[in-house]
Amino acid sequence: MDKDCLRLVNVTAGYDLQKVLHGISLNIEEGSVAGIIGPNGHGKSTLVKTVSGLVSAWSGQVFFEGLPIEKMPAHERVTSGVVHVPQGDLIFPKMTIEENLRLGAVLAEDSEEVERRLDKVFELFPVL
C-alpha cells in the first residue's frame, strides 16, 4: 500500500454559521494526482482552505504525510509543505514564475530546503 500524502476524516467546516463541508473524508496517496471538481458554491475552495489552515475545521481530522494538522495554524502548515496558492491574478506579473515562488519562501530559514522545494516544484510542473 502506498503512503498517504493527504487524508481527511469526517471533516466539517464553514463560515460563521454556514456549514459548507459536511463530513468530508478522502485519501490522496503519495505520488498520485487528484482533482476536485464541481459547480460553483459547492465547497471546493473551502476544502482547500481547510487543508491549508485558512479555514478552521469544525470537526474531523486532517493528516498531511501521516501527521495531524487540523489544529496547526496556517503559517506552520506552510513550513511542513502545505501551501495554498489562490487562483487568479494574485501574482506579480512583471516577475518570473521562479521569483513569484521565491516570495512565498521569504520567511524560510533554511535556504537549502527552499532550493530542494523549488527543484521539486519544477520537477512536478516542468512547464514552469
Summary of the structure (lengths in Angstrom):
residues: 128
radius of gyration: 15.7
end to end distance: 31.2
largest distance: 44.4
contacts: 295
relative contact order: 0.14
helix: 28%
strand: 27%
